[in-house]
């Protein structure tokens, strides 16, 4: 009997993934077999796992940059299923940072909502979803990418429904599951059609196959590209595939919303870049106009719809749609240079935006979690009224985060927007750059509304009888980290930009 | 005037005290100190804020005395007190600050106005946050006036919105939230275009000087782009408009002015003074520095549009001001008219008009700032801004009325006071190159006298009604704040020469850039220097 040849595996390069997996399984198994751990220990275990994975990712990054000076660099492994390059490592770091922040927020949330019983599951689901996201960033095969997408999505469906006593949470999970399942099917069908047209599912294989035989099965591959776009557009919450976003974001527990918005977005855009720019560069002239339209729709609809909401979680959901529009501007810029030796600034600016946004949105939802109070329901604008007086430090942190989301200078949000605009201008996409900036102004209105509520609005009767806003220690740490990152990057963005631009190098 | 590597050498040699950088950081630090100050000792807050703003103001005055009027600066770029450091090297963005005759007096005006506002205007509640925002605003405004890097300028230009937004929204009058939001969003729409314009300018000009490797890098440095960048004509015209929209909103130029009356009326007194005094100048300054200076050909090409809008603004602002029933709104509309003159002077491209425009920046800041201060005092006493509810104040508060009179006359452009010098130079200079526009604009001067005198008559003349009988006279603190305004108004009106001497070389350099790429309609036939002589003798005769 012939031995199956074992694929070569670079265990070191996969170490972040393995750490996450180990942490997730340990939490799940040990957590369910042992009596309840002391306070905060579950969260600590999850946070340490995410931190360790992130640290390993940094080592891998250094290893790759060291080797790329003598040739080498990115590694193809597991029979070409995964490619650990700087792109993948960047995604890993962004995901780990988001998981870390979310876990810190979740810790206090579970205490407040008396959900500590389900802590091991929730934390291990976070880590599972993170594994999916990391796999999406490191995939070199469309099937592997799909696996990553499903690992992440299924964990997220459950997470959205994890507040078992709140019907809204159940509804949110159900909605997300049904629509998400639908979109996964689109994606999978897209993969199948691309495979049918090219005979390949490996990303580099698809590129070679199309290059060797440019005209074969054009209709089939175009249909495949279209279906892939639908699937990815759904995960990225691009208009017109965004309809799930407000309902799911509003119903899901606030820390989970942070998780969906940060990890979900990073992974979706990593996958989009992998598929469109890396796997299908030959079709760039076909899908670029589609991306353009998606970007404009997403920017404008997201911003306009955000303005008319009254619930802060819904507002931020639509604002995250608008941010997806900005990321699509970056993808559009990347599409201009797809397949060329010079990748331009599109890929790096999109990834930079994704990382910065992930941290921002985690911080923002951390504050929303606190303001939501017990029951996680006081998330309308009135819940924020008078926060500037009651909790000035919290309100100040929120203000910084909101200003950053609006793209005010000296915050990381401005750096992110500037990077994307610069990438767009670099490839002469002036129109979309201007539309993006104008949409940012419309979106700014909604951030102003929240700030008005916090600082300026007059108190109303009944405000005093509300439950006071409490900020737990670990949530405070998360907010401080997010605000600190926002300001540090705002003032000294140089190093992060250098790192991001090294990705396409 | 190529910026060879000698730039680096020169700035390397001259390790001077980075006064402009300190000038920006000082109020910013002050703002942080105030914000972090313990709530248990609120009595120190005011003192700290005053201290920081006074020291900043003193530094601007030192700048004024150390500014050499004919110097091209250490690097020959025309800017003095330059300092240049790397910031975001990956994008070719640097911390580059410097001032010339155009920005010098705006910096000084900022330095002088802020301490006066902080001392003279009481916000009534939440002193700590108010003072903190005020100082942050000062840092932002100063930063905008001294930035010589497009990115850096944009950063300050945008950051200014945040404190101003909170000042209007937090301490304003009944419609404050709406007015503040309108202000924020209007300005930000303009900035949206400018940001894309800035990026496109830098990316297309590729004016960066790589270390020893020649040009070709993307650089956001204003001087680099002016010296090394080349943009073709049609591109430059597009880019010019991307910039100009942002500045036109800020000025505001006629059809984009609708945010201004609301913001001015609803802002607290301190906010109005700063808004009129220096914030609007970001627009007119920006048009000169980043509009005309960067894109001379495009500016000249589109001058008919700008002159027309300026004249419409002058007439429209004056007529609208006449119709107002709210004293503060009247002053706000008078700002639209006055700033129309500045735009007219900027786009006339003659020496006198340009000098007049820069001078009018400062004059308007002083006279309109003082008017808002006085209207604020009226509101403090009577809790109304309605002209109809005020009368006969001259009888009960003669000193107050006298102060108001001087400021009002200065705003109306009466010879001997500062408003006249700027307006006269603008009209005279513009007449050389834009005769018909100037003729129409001159009507604005008459209208200004009409609405201001009429308002004065209604508010101050006649017999005071019962509510106005107890109108309090100017107290010591108010007089102390008003006096510097009046002093500067009279000084500038009587003896503007020191200012004109410092402004003129910078304006001439600017116009020379324009006339090098465009046919300037008519070169001024009056030898340079004479108009100042005229003004002086005129004003001295009258004053």
Interface residues (C-beta under 8 A of the other chain):
Chain A: X403 X408 X409 X410 X414 X418 X421 X422 X425 X426 X430 X433 X434 X437 X438 X440 X441 X444 X445 X448 X452 X455 X456 X457 X493 X494 X497 X498 X501
Chain B: X87 X88 X89 X90 X91 X151 X154 X155 X156 X158 X159 X161 X162 X165 X166 X169 X170 X176 X177 X181 X184 X185 X188 X189 X191 X192 X193 X195 X196 X199 X200 X203
